[in-house]
Amino acid sequence: MTPGNNGENTPSAPQGDDDPFGYLYEDGQAAGATPPGGGGGYGYPGPRSSYHHVRAVGDRRPAYGQGQAAQPTYGQQVPQPQPQQGYGRPNPHYTAPEAQPAGAPVTSPQYTPAGGGGGRGRGPNTKGLLIAAIAVVAVVAIGIGAAMLFGGKDEDKGGDAQAGGKPSQATSVEPSEKPAKKPKEKTELPKTDAKALKLEGGTTTASDVPGAKADGGMYVAGFDKVGAQVTWTVNGIPKDGAYTLFVGYGVPGKAAETTLTVNGSQSERKVNMDNFARAAEGAWDKGWTKTYVYVELSKGTNTLTVSCEQGDQCNANLDQFWLKAGHVTS
């Protein structure tokens, strides 16, 4: 057997059933293919001389050696598959006509309803749905009952509070109430060491007796004779009113008494300088203490004079002076 010749048993195509476009190719023209004309047929004039001839489009023939199957003639319509009834679309298992064996009829598979064997298919499982619905209703009912059982107690408590119980913290302050005013900061009034005062009448500073609270332990001595005095000019009195003058002093274990003059001759009073420290007589270092006098001062500047007047017992050392607002004792 030579190339181009498949032997005597090579199936041959009927005239006019070969490639209808063979005349367009050079090898087809060499084999005698002719274009269509008025005579009717076209293509190769006789049987194939080789099995390698090109077949016509759509030609399905059995394999070499098998029986010859009937082929549809040119122009014959091939039955088309029909869509399944009731669905309006082809079956997904549809096979194109050219994939079917030549001449085999094309059929559509029959639709089998869901639900198994013959007869009418089963419907939805209504019994299961009914049981599920009953379970949901039961759960909701239990939840509502629990809310009513336990929620009522809280509501009762709230009702009791509104009926006369203690109000909550949120309702304890009414909008009409005004916040309490902040207390005013106390104004710090002047304080001075006796050594810084105006010294007259033989008074002088000293530091021989220990225990004085003034800076450096300095105090005013020489206050034991008539005419001795010290004057304190006070600035920055915030307003007219009552004040208390405190005087730090020391005595030798026995009481003394001096005179206070406010703003010249406007007011005079005695200053009690008793032995409040209970020091032994002559113990100057143990006799440091304090006393106070109520005074009325004017806003701004005032003068305070402590002096040893006729009839006073003035044997004392002066340590510090300071003021406080109002009539106080400490």
C-alpha positions in Angstrom: 0.0 0.0 0.0 1.5 3.3 -1.0 0.8 6.8 0.4 -2.3 8.2 -1.1 -3.8 4.8 -1.7 -5.4 2.9 1.2 -6.1 -0.3 -0.6 -8.9 -1.9 -2.4 -11.3 -1.8 0.5 -11.1 1.9 1.0 -14.6 3.3 1.2 -15.4 5.7 -1.5 -17.7 8.7 -1.4 -20.6 9.0 -3.7 -20.2 11.6 -6.5 -21.0 15.0 -5.4 -20.5 14.2 -1.7 -16.9 15.2 -1.3 -15.6 18.6 -0.3 -17.8 21.1 -2.2 -15.0 23.7 -2.0 -12.2 21.4 -3.3 -12.1 23.4 -6.5 -10.6 26.3 -4.6 -7.4 24.4 -3.7 -4.6 23.5 -6.0 -4.6 19.8 -5.1 -8.4 19.7 -5.6 -8.1 21.2 -9.0 -5.5 18.6 -9.8 -7.9 15.8 -8.7 -10.6 17.1 -11.1 -12.7 19.2 -8.7 -14.9 21.7 -10.5 -16.9 24.7 -9.4 -20.7 24.4 -9.3 -22.3 25.0 -12.7 -25.6 24.7 -14.4 -25.2 20.9 -14.7 -26.0 20.4 -11.0 -23.2 18.7 -9.1 -19.8 20.0 -8.1 -16.8 18.8 -6.3 -14.6 15.8 -7.2 -15.9 13.9 -10.2 -15.3 10.3 -9.0 -14.5 8.2 -6.0 -11.6 9.3 -3.8 -8.3 8.1 -4.9 -7.0 8.4 -1.3 -8.5 8.2 2.2 -6.9 11.6 2.9 -9.5 13.5 0.9 -11.1 16.2 2.8 -14.7 15.4 3.7 -17.6 17.8 3.4 -18.6 19.8 6.4 -21.0 17.8 8.6 -20.0 14.5 7.0 -20.1 11.7 9.7 -19.0 8.3 8.5 -18.1 5.2 10.5 -14.5 4.4 11.1 -12.5 2.5 8.5 -13.7 -1.1 8.3 -17.1 -0.5 9.8 -20.4 -0.7 8.0 -21.7 2.2 6.0 -24.3 4.2 7.8 -26.9 6.2 6.1 -25.9 9.9 5.8 -28.3 12.7 5.4 -28.2 14.2 1.9 -27.1 17.7 1.3 -29.9 20.1 2.2 -31.8 17.6 4.4 -32.7 19.0 7.8 -31.5 17.1 10.8 -34.1 16.7 13.6 -33.5 19.2 16.4 -33.9 18.3 20.0 -37.1 19.6 21.6 -37.1 21.5 24.9 -38.5 19.6 27.8 -42.1 20.2 28.4 -42.9 22.8 31.0 -39.3 24.2 31.3 -38.7 26.1 28.1 -35.0 25.3 28.0 -32.9 22.4 26.5 -31.9 19.5 28.8 -28.4 20.0 30.2 -27.5 16.5 28.8 -28.4 17.5 25.2 -25.9 16.3 22.6 -25.4 18.1 19.4 -26.6 16.3 16.3 -23.1 16.0 14.8 -22.0 14.2 18.0 -24.6 11.5 17.5 -23.8 8.4 15.4 -24.8 8.9 11.8 -28.4 8.4 11.2 -29.3 7.8 14.9 -32.5 9.6 15.9 -32.0 12.4 18.5 -34.3 12.1 21.5 -34.7 14.1 24.6 -34.5 12.4 28.1 -37.7 12.2 30.0 -38.1 14.4 33.1 -38.6 12.5 36.2 -40.2 14.5 39.1 -38.4 14.8 42.3 -39.5 12.4 45.0 -38.4 9.0 43.7 -40.4 6.4 41.9 -43.5 6.5 39.8 -46.6 8.3 40.7 -47.0 11.8 42.0 -43.9 13.2 43.9 -44.0 14.0 47.6 -44.8 17.5 48.8 -42.9 19.6 51.5 -42.6 18.1 55.0 -45.4 20.0 56.6 -45.3 17.9 59.8 -41.7 19.0 60.5 -42.5 22.6 59.8 -45.5 22.5 62.2 -43.3 21.0 65.0 -40.7 23.8 64.5 -43.4 26.5 64.6 -44.9 25.1 67.8 -41.4 25.1 69.4 -40.8 28.7 68.5 -44.1 29.8 70.0 -43.3 27.9 73.2 -39.9 29.6 73.6 -41.5 33.1 73.1 -44.2 32.3 75.6 -41.6 31.2 78.2 -39.6 34.4 77.6 -42.6 36.6 78.1 -43.6 34.9 81.3 -40.1 35.2 82.8 -40.0 38.9 81.9 -43.3 39.5 83.6 -42.3 37.5 86.7 -38.9 39.1 87.3 -39.6 42.5 85.8 -42.5 43.3 88.0 -40.3 43.4 91.1 -38.1 46.1 89.7 -41.2 48.1 88.7 -42.6 47.7 92.2 -39.4 49.1 93.7 -39.5 52.1 91.4 -43.2 52.7 92.3 -42.4 52.6 96.0 -39.6 55.2 95.5 -42.0 57.5 93.7 -44.8 57.0 96.2 -42.8 58.1 99.2 -39.5 56.2 99.3 -36.1 57.8 99.1 -35.6 59.5 95.8 -32.7 58.5 93.7 -29.5 60.4 93.4 -30.6 61.8 90.0 -33.7 63.4 91.5 -32.3 64.6 94.8 -31.3 68.0 93.4 -34.1 70.0 91.9 -33.3 72.4 89.0 -34.5 75.4 91.0 -31.9 74.8 93.7 -28.8 77.0 93.4 -25.4 75.7 94.1 -23.9 76.7 97.4 -21.6 79.7 97.2 -18.0 79.0 97.7 -16.7 80.5 101.0 -14.7 83.6 100.4 -11.0 83.2 101.0 -9.9 84.9 104.2 -7.8 88.0 103.6 -4.5 87.7 105.3 -4.2 90.7 107.6 -0.8 92.3 108.6 1.6 90.9 111.1 4.9 92.5 112.3 7.8 92.1 114.7 7.9 94.6 117.6 11.4 95.6 116.6 10.0 97.0 113.3 7.6 99.4 115.1 8.3 103.1 115.8 10.1 103.1 119.2 9.7 106.1 121.6 10.2 107.0 125.2 13.4 105.1 125.9 12.4 101.8 124.3 15.0 99.7 122.5 15.6 96.4 120.9 17.4 93.5 122.6 18.0 89.7 122.3 19.4 88.8 125.7 16.3 86.8 126.8 15.9 83.6 124.7 12.5 82.4 123.5 11.2 85.4 121.5 9.4 84.4 118.3 10.4 87.5 116.3 13.0 87.2 113.6 16.4 86.7 115.1 15.0 86.5 118.6 14.9 90.3 118.7 12.3 92.0 121.0 11.6 95.5 122.4 12.9 96.2 125.9 12.9 99.3 128.2 9.2 99.4 128.4 9.2 99.6 132.2 8.9 103.4 132.7 6.1 105.9 132.1 6.3 107.5 128.6 7.7 104.5 126.8 5.7 103.5 123.8 5.7 101.8 120.3 3.5 102.7 117.3 2.3 100.4 114.5 1.0 102.0 111.3 -1.2 99.4 109.7 -2.0 99.6 106.0 -4.4 97.5 103.9 -7.3 97.2 106.3 -10.0 95.8 103.8 -13.1 97.4 105.4 -14.5 99.2 108.4 -15.4 96.9 111.2 -14.4 94.8 114.2 -10.9 93.3 114.5 -8.7 91.7 117.1 -5.2 92.9 118.0 -2.9 90.2 119.3 0.3 91.2 121.2 3.1 88.8 121.9 5.1 89.7 125.1 7.1 88.3 128.0 7.0 89.0 131.7 9.3 88.0 134.7 6.8 85.8 136.4 4.3 88.6 137.3 1.5 90.5 135.6 1.8 93.7 133.7 -0.7 96.2 132.2 -0.3 98.8 129.4 -2.5 101.2 127.4 -3.6 100.9 123.7 -4.5 104.0 121.7 -6.2 103.5 118.2 -5.8 106.3 115.6 -4.6 109.0 118.1 -7.0 109.9 120.9 -10.1 108.3 119.4 -9.9 105.2 121.6 -7.9 104.1 124.6 -8.1 100.9 126.6 -6.0 98.8 128.9 -4.0 95.8 127.6 -3.9 92.9 130.1 -0.4 91.4 130.1 -0.8 88.8 132.8 1.6 85.9 133.6 -0.4 83.4 131.5 2.7 81.2 131.0 2.8 80.7 134.8 6.5 81.4 134.9 8.4 81.7 138.1 9.2 85.2 139.3 12.2 86.5 137.6 12.2 83.8 134.9 12.0 86.0 131.8 12.8 83.2 129.4 9.7 81.2 130.7 7.3 84.1 130.6 6.7 84.4 126.8 3.0 84.4 126.0 0.3 86.4 124.2 -2.8 88.5 124.8 -5.5 90.2 122.7 -7.6 93.4 122.5 -10.9 94.0 120.5 -10.6 97.1 118.3 -12.7 98.9 115.7 -10.7 99.9 112.6 -11.4 101.9 109.5 -10.8 100.8 105.9 -7.3 101.6 104.7 -4.6 102.9 107.2 -4.8 102.9 111.0 -2.3 103.6 113.8 -2.1 101.4 116.9 0.0 102.7 119.9 0.9 100.7 123.0 2.3 102.9 125.8 3.2 102.9 129.5 0.9 105.5 131.0 0.7 106.8 134.6 -0.6 104.0 136.9 0.4 101.2 134.5 2.6 98.2 135.5 4.8 98.1 132.4 7.6 95.7 133.2 7.3 93.6 130.0 9.2 92.9 126.8 7.3 93.2 123.4 7.7 90.4 120.8 5.2 90.5 117.9 1.9 92.3 116.8 -0.8 90.9 114.4 -4.5 91.4 113.5 -7.4 89.1 112.8 -10.9 90.0 111.4 -13.8 90.1 113.9 -13.7 89.6 117.6 -11.9 86.3 118.2 -9.8 84.7 120.9 -7.2 82.9 118.9 
